[in-house]
Amino acid sequence: MHFYLHICFMNERVSKLYVAIVNNEVVCFETNLKRFAMLMVKIEPSSRNYDWFFRSFKKDAKFQLTVNDKVYYFQQLV
């Protein structure tokens, strides 16, 4: 929580922060959803595309996805 607050106060222009967690570790974070989706494809080539992430985050700020037997937890923090 302290880290999250620090990021928000550090840069007031940050309106969204997307995070991916697997095995209790943050593996990807980005303020831009399109870049976040592109980074996820670099991490997991069979990951979903930008449109899928856009629709999923529009429905809920937190969700999970299994890719190659790994459970990824996604969250929009801001």
C-alpha positions, 0 to 999 in steps of 0.5 A: 500500500505504501508503494502504491501511494508513493507512485500516485503522489510522485506523478499526479499525471498517472491516471491508471496503473495496470499490474500482473502478478504470478506466483506472488510476484509482480511480473508486469506493470504499466500505466498504458493499457496497450503497452501493458498488453504488448508486454504481456505478450512478450512475457507469455506469447499466448497471452490475450490481446489488447482488446481482451484486456480492455474489455476485461478491465472495463468489467472489473478492476481485478481478474485472473487468467490461466496461461500455460498452466500459470495463473496470472492475477491482473489488477487496475490500481488507479 
